[in-house]
Amino acid sequence: MEHKEDQPKIRKNKYVPAAEFYSQIIDSLQDYSIFTIDNEFNINSWSSGSEKILGYEQEEIIGKPFDIIFTEEDKKAGIPQKEIDTALKEGRATDNRWHVGKDQTEFFAYGVVFPLIGADGDMLGYVKILRDLTQRKINEDAIKQYIKDLEDLNTHKESVLAILSHDLRSPLATIIQLSGYLKDHYQSMKPEEVQEMLDALYKSSTDELDMLDYLVEWARIKYASDAFSPTKIKLTEYINRVFETLNDTATINTINLHQEIEADTSVFADDKMLISIIQNIVSNAIKHTGKGGTITVSAKTIENKIIVQVKDSGVGMTKEIMDNLFKPQMKNLAEARKNNRGAGIGLLLVKGFLEKNGGEIWVESIVGEGSSFYFTLPIDEPLGKEENSNELMFDEGD
């Protein structure tokens, strides 16, 4: 009987208060950042998992605004407040995005924030939970990129085959026909006829070589990734180098090459690719600008990228031409080759280089007034991009 009477007493002595119980559980979750926020959106509790993931010790983070863990881009977009508003409206707010630790290193986290209601119904603040899944995000992105690379490989394989079978075969046939005719009729031909055919042969041969050069460069960026080596470089230095290279061609046509870019403007790009990008766009502008025209290169900064504009006072383009300008279609490439000695391949090359460097390209044009080519490049080495999700993913192991 005494043994049975003592049992409740023993259990009571081993009872753990609820607050201490939950505190121990929370601190044991080292893979999660769990902290609370007061009604003024300041942090008022901080788990040991938060210290591990975000780097702040409890003493230095308590009282700080909870948006301290968000990127500057998300702060400007009002993401912290949007999370609070969603949590109040729907009972919880989930997010998949990049956050910032004490050392300013960004990490990708799946998280949730929800209101903290007291026993009497009073609003006490909010609870936010994060799990650092940066490595998983990197692995997922690597798989996605691998799949995209395989798809691109197949697409560009078909494009290359189309170019080889059409745009390179046609001029070769012309060269063979002309040289065959000369071989059989040279003795009976007039000197001016021979000269005319030799001129045609020379033009066809040089056009063919231009096309091959473009094709080799295009293939190189798609399949020779080891040649890619981006660094922080001065944009103006490379524009000046291109201007020096193309100055004679521009001068012959009395075209003025002008740049309006600040000397300290820098981009993060592969230097060989950057030269090719600028040279292709500017040389293309020269071909389509009449005597006495002007080509102006300018740039502006928007957030973390530079937008470069190459504006000419040339013939301009129709909407139909612009819509197909960067598409590897056999008919368009054939026409581009016929009229502009491989400009179609050159723009595909530019597009490929820019995509490789994390940029993009587009064009605006008015027939009879000129064209403006725009392209972007990052200022610094790009970090991971934000991704949102309506699902909180905590179930997978490391």
KEKELUM-495346 format. One line per 5 residues: number of its first residue (from 1); for each residue z, y, x of C-alpha. Coordinates in Angstrom, 3 decimals, padded with zeros to 6 digits. Layout:
N
NUM = Z:Y:X | ...
REM end
This chain:
398
1 = 000.000:000.000:000.000 | 000.880:002.387:002.812 | -002.515:001.741:004.385 | -004.340:002.718:001.190 | -002.194:005.846:000.711
6 = -002.944:007.005:004.247 | -006.756:006.809:003.835 | -007.274:010.149:001.997 | -005.061:011.899:004.526 | -007.095:010.572:007.450
11 = -010.350:011.668:005.805 | -008.945:015.103:005.069 | -007.956:015.602:008.698 | -011.516:014.748:009.787 | -013.121:017.062:007.247
16 = -015.554:019.567:008.840 | -015.820:023.004:007.139 | -019.277:023.627:005.602 | -020.023:026.719:007.741 | -019.238:024.870:010.962
21 = -021.153:021.806:009.778 | -024.352:023.753:009.120 | -023.934:025.830:012.271 | -023.800:022.679:014.396 | -026.890:021.264:012.689
26 = -028.850:024.468:013.184 | -027.882:024.737:016.860 | -028.880:021.127:017.435 | -032.477:021.857:016.383 | -033.750:022.942:019.786
31 = -037.409:022.716:018.757 | -036.916:025.319:016.009 | -036.106:029.017:016.028 | -033.764:029.712:013.087 | -032.318:033.163:012.492
36 = -031.248:035.408:009.644 | -032.212:038.974:008.783 | -030.159:041.521:006.850 | -031.475:043.690:004.016 | -032.549:046.335:006.547
41 = -034.689:043.675:008.249 | -032.526:043.513:011.373 | -031.596:040.204:012.995 | -027.923:039.293:012.346 | -027.713:035.656:013.506
46 = -029.527:033.738:016.214 | -029.660:029.977:016.922 | -029.712:028.343:020.344 | -033.217:027.094:019.494 | -034.256:030.743:019.070
51 = -032.933:031.508:022.556 | -034.941:028.612:023.977 | -038.220:029.470:022.220 | -038.147:033.294:022.222 | -036.091:033.909:025.377
56 = -033.624:036.425:023.901 | -029.921:035.705:024.216 | -027.807:036.281:021.131 | -026.089:039.391:022.518 | -029.351:041.232:023.218
61 = -031.205:040.377:019.988 | -028.561:040.908:017.303 | -029.252:044.184:015.506 | -032.883:044.363:016.609 | -035.685:044.663:013.987
66 = -037.099:041.241:013.208 | -040.659:042.464:013.835 | -039.832:042.360:017.557 | -041.292:038.824:017.624 | -044.664:039.883:016.144
71 = -047.747:040.929:018.102 | -048.727:044.603:018.155 | -051.842:043.723:016.184 | -049.767:042.108:013.418 | -047.351:045.032:013.356
76 = -050.223:047.471:012.851 | -051.557:045.248:010.064 | -048.147:045.282:008.347 | -047.690:041.503:008.579 | -043.843:041.543:008.870
81 = -043.495:043.550:005.642 | -046.101:041.385:003.903 | -044.026:038.305:004.747 | -040.927:039.876:003.202 | -042.855:040.966:000.092
86 = -044.323:037.474:-000.370 | -040.917:035.839:000.133 | -039.403:038.063:-002.563 | -042.264:037.496:-004.972 | -042.838:033.765:-004.492
91 = -039.525:032.570:-003.079 | -040.938:031.845:000.381 | -043.691:032.976:002.735 | -045.386:030.678:005.228 | -047.485:031.674:008.201
96 = -049.384:030.199:011.127 | -049.798:032.890:013.745 | -049.181:034.043:017.296 | -045.744:035.499:018.098 | -044.322:037.260:021.166
101 = -041.300:036.216:023.238 | -039.013:038.308:025.436 | -041.340:038.025:028.447 | -044.285:039.138:026.254 | -045.846:035.679:026.437
106 = -047.590:034.788:023.180 | -046.971:031.450:021.502 | -048.407:029.902:018.355 | -045.885:028.989:015.656 | -045.824:027.587:012.165
111 = -043.064:029.322:010.215 | -041.436:030.186:006.926 | -039.249:033.039:005.664 | -037.257:032.949:002.432 | -034.586:035.089:000.732
116 = -030.918:034.288:001.335 | -028.986:034.539:-001.931 | -025.187:034.459:-002.073 | -023.091:032.363:-004.448 | -022.613:035.374:-006.730
121 = -026.358:036.088:-006.777 | -026.251:038.987:-004.328 | -029.164:039.441:-001.930 | -027.744:038.717:001.538 | -030.984:038.969:003.523
126 = -033.549:036.451:004.728 | -033.850:033.295:006.791 | -036.790:032.783:009.144 | -037.690:029.460:010.738 | -040.309:029.000:013.464
131 = -041.581:026.021:015.389 | -043.476:026.531:018.633 | -046.665:024.468:018.377 | -048.690:026.249:021.056 | -049.691:023.078:022.859
136 = -050.753:021.426:019.646 | -052.800:024.532:018.760 | -054.450:024.419:022.193 | -055.276:020.732:021.712 | -056.690:021.342:018.230
141 = -058.803:024.250:019.475 | -060.069:022.128:022.362 | -061.183:019.415:019.923 | -062.848:021.982:017.645 | -064.622:023.526:020.634
146 = -065.757:020.101:021.809 | -067.256:019.359:018.386 | -068.923:022.785:018.311 | -070.318:022.245:021.816 | -071.828:018.926:020.697
151 = -073.389:020.617:017.660 | -074.695:023.470:019.827 | -076.061:020.975:022.324 | -078.095:019.277:019.621 | -079.297:022.591:018.162
156 = -080.362:023.969:021.525 | -081.939:020.683:022.544 | -084.241:021.014:019.531 | -084.913:024.673:020.351 | -085.742:023.874:023.969
161 = -088.098:021.083:022.882 | -089.812:023.493:020.479 | -090.289:026.043:023.252 | -091.572:023.424:025.681 | -094.003:021.978:023.159
166 = -095.334:025.278:021.874 | -094.562:028.402:023.886 | -095.130:026.772:027.279 | -097.892:024.385:026.291 | -100.184:027.060:024.795
171 = -100.503:029.271:027.897 | -100.896:026.190:030.105 | -103.837:025.134:027.953 | -105.357:028.600:028.428 | -104.876:028.419:032.201
176 = -106.525:024.985:032.344 | -109.481:026.129:030.230 | -110.061:029.274:032.298 | -109.726:027.509:035.631 | -112.005:024.693:034.406
181 = -114.667:027.154:033.343 | -114.474:028.938:036.702 | -114.757:025.629:038.548 | -117.925:024.651:036.675 | -119.675:028.042:036.427
186 = -118.443:030.088:039.381 | -121.797:030.008:041.213 | -123.710:031.427:038.228 | -121.172:034.043:037.115 | -121.341:037.775:037.784
191 = -118.565:039.199:040.054 | -117.112:041.313:037.218 | -116.925:038.219:034.970 | -115.118:036.291:037.698 | -112.705:039.182:038.202
196 = -112.007:039.379:034.470 | -111.218:035.660:034.301 | -109.044:035.822:037.425 | -107.091:038.709:035.879 | -106.562:036.625:032.739
201 = -105.457:033.653:034.827 | -102.979:035.785:036.747 | -101.516:037.270:033.568 | -101.175:033.858:031.893 | -099.543:032.399:035.010
206 = -097.016:035.224:035.406 | -096.209:035.139:031.684 | -095.609:031.407:031.995 | -093.289:031.938:034.952 | -091.344:034.621:033.049
211 = -090.900:032.233:030.148 | -089.708:029.450:032.459 | -087.229:031.789:034.134 | -085.771:032.785:030.772 | -085.615:029.169:029.650
216 = -083.823:028.052:032.827 | -081.253:030.837:032.452 | -080.750:030.026:028.766 | -080.212:026.352:029.538 | -077.837:027.223:032.382
221 = -075.336:029.001:030.152 | -075.403:026.161:027.644 | -075.002:023.245:030.011 | -073.609:024.560:033.325 | -070.146:025.732:032.351
226 = -068.947:025.557:035.961 | -071.082:028.620:036.704 | -068.961:030.711:034.320 | -066.380:032.870:036.130 | -065.178:035.909:034.129
231 = -063.143:038.665:035.801 | -062.099:042.258:035.115 | -065.050:044.448:036.188 | -066.171:048.078:035.939 | -068.862:048.436:033.298
236 = -070.407:051.611:034.753 | -071.093:049.975:038.134 | -073.243:047.298:036.515 | -075.100:049.754:034.307 | -075.911:051.859:037.373
241 = -077.188:048.758:039.199 | -079.507:047.937:036.291 | -080.704:051.546:036.127 | -081.548:051.434:039.845 | -083.507:048.204:039.369
246 = -085.466:049.509:036.361 | -085.806:053.124:037.478 | -089.347:052.714:038.874 | -090.611:051.143:035.642 | -088.947:053.871:033.573
251 = -090.265:056.655:035.828 | -093.866:055.414:035.564 | -093.562:055.819:031.808 | -091.568:059.084:032.132 | -088.644:057.501:030.303
256 = -085.200:058.962:030.945 | -082.376:056.454:031.539 | -079.021:058.012:030.688 | -075.452:056.725:030.414 | -072.403:058.281:028.756
261 = -069.619:055.888:029.765 | -066.325:056.889:031.382 | -066.025:055.720:034.983 | -062.841:053.696:034.425 | -064.229:051.634:031.528
266 = -063.698:047.936:032.303 | -064.560:044.642:030.607 | -063.528:041.035:031.144 | -066.795:039.141:031.745 | -068.848:037.031:034.128
271 = -070.584:039.464:036.501 | -073.907:037.581:036.713 | -074.083:037.275:032.949 | -073.195:040.961:032.472 | -076.069:042.035:034.739
276 = -078.463:039.811:032.779 | -077.197:041.163:029.435 | -077.667:044.813:030.387 | -080.967:044.254:032.206 | -082.529:042.321:029.321
281 = -081.543:044.882:026.687 | -082.511:047.960:028.751 | -085.824:046.471:029.972 | -086.624:045.485:026.387 | -085.908:049.091:025.318
286 = -088.253:050.400:028.029 | -091.083:048.173:026.737 | -090.723:049.628:023.244 | -090.188:053.299:024.158 | -093.150:055.617:024.543
291 = -093.807:058.068:027.360 | -091.262:060.861:027.525 | -088.675:058.869:025.593 | -084.974:058.420:026.283 | -082.708:055.383:026.571
296 = -078.981:056.115:026.361 | -076.142:053.691:027.073 | -072.734:054.620:025.657 | -069.477:052.807:024.873 | -066.322:053.115:022.828
301 = -063.052:051.200:022.690 | -061.841:049.551:019.501 | -058.534:047.671:019.784 | -058.978:045.084:022.553 | -062.743:045.279:023.037
306 = -065.512:047.555:024.260 | -068.551:048.222:022.056 | -071.624:049.142:024.115 | -074.616:050.864:022.511 | -078.103:050.873:024.060
311 = -080.112:053.418:022.065 | -083.825:054.077:022.509 | -086.295:056.514:020.956 | -088.968:053.844:020.644 | -091.104:052.315:017.907
316 = -088.237:050.734:015.965 | -088.284:047.467:014.011 | -088.658:046.306:010.429 | -085.788:044.514:008.660 | -087.737:041.248:008.816
321 = -088.005:041.448:012.604 | -084.308:042.342:012.938 | -083.233:039.437:010.708 | -084.991:036.941:012.980 | -084.396:038.651:016.312
326 = -081.683:036.301:017.572 | -082.869:033.088:015.928 | -084.515:030.414:018.123 | -087.474:029.823:015.814 | -090.703:028.617:017.342
331 = -092.953:031.082:015.490 | -090.817:034.103:016.405 | -090.620:033.083:020.047 | -094.376:032.598:020.183 | -094.967:036.092:018.774
336 = -092.351:037.610:021.068 | -093.948:035.929:024.040 | -097.415:037.114:023.039 | -096.361:040.730:022.588 | -093.436:041.237:024.940
341 = -093.736:038.625:027.709 | -090.754:036.513:026.764 | -088.515:039.135:025.131 | -087.620:036.642:022.384 | -086.158:034.206:024.892
346 = -084.478:037.117:026.684 | -082.552:038.127:023.562 | -081.502:034.527:022.966 | -080.276:034.510:026.550 | -078.305:037.723:025.925
351 = -076.774:036.313:022.739 | -075.754:033.124:024.559 | -074.198:035.050:027.452 | -072.232:037.311:025.100 | -070.899:034.397:023.051
356 = -069.851:032.692:026.271 | -067.887:035.829:027.201 | -066.259:036.195:023.779 | -068.624:038.932:022.562 | -071.337:039.421:019.982
361 = -074.567:041.404:019.503 | -076.334:043.141:016.628 | -079.066:045.729:016.146 | -079.797:048.760:013.993 | -083.301:050.205:013.822
366 = -085.594:052.557:011.921 | -089.357:052.114:012.197 | -090.850:055.044:014.097 | -087.473:056.434:015.182 | -086.025:053.846:017.555
371 = -083.457:051.086:017.852 | -079.827:050.699:018.867 | -078.566:047.412:020.287 | -074.789:046.975:020.127 | -072.774:044.363:021.981
376 = -069.064:043.749:022.463 | -066.998:042.403:025.342 | -063.228:041.940:025.662 | -061.277:044.417:027.781 | -058.846:041.783:029.007
381 = -058.752:038.020:029.123 | -058.698:036.966:025.433 | -055.564:035.341:024.046 | -055.359:032.997:021.059 | -056.349:034.353:017.686
386 = -054.275:034.451:014.535 | -054.633:031.669:012.033 | -053.020:031.674:008.623 | -052.117:028.745:006.449 | -050.369:028.134:003.183
391 = -048.757:024.970:004.498 | -045.736:024.778:006.744 | -046.237:021.964:009.229 | -042.976:020.728:010.707 | -043.404:016.989:010.343
396 = -045.409:016.111:013.476 | -043.586:015.159:016.636 | -044.279:016.620:020.070
REM end
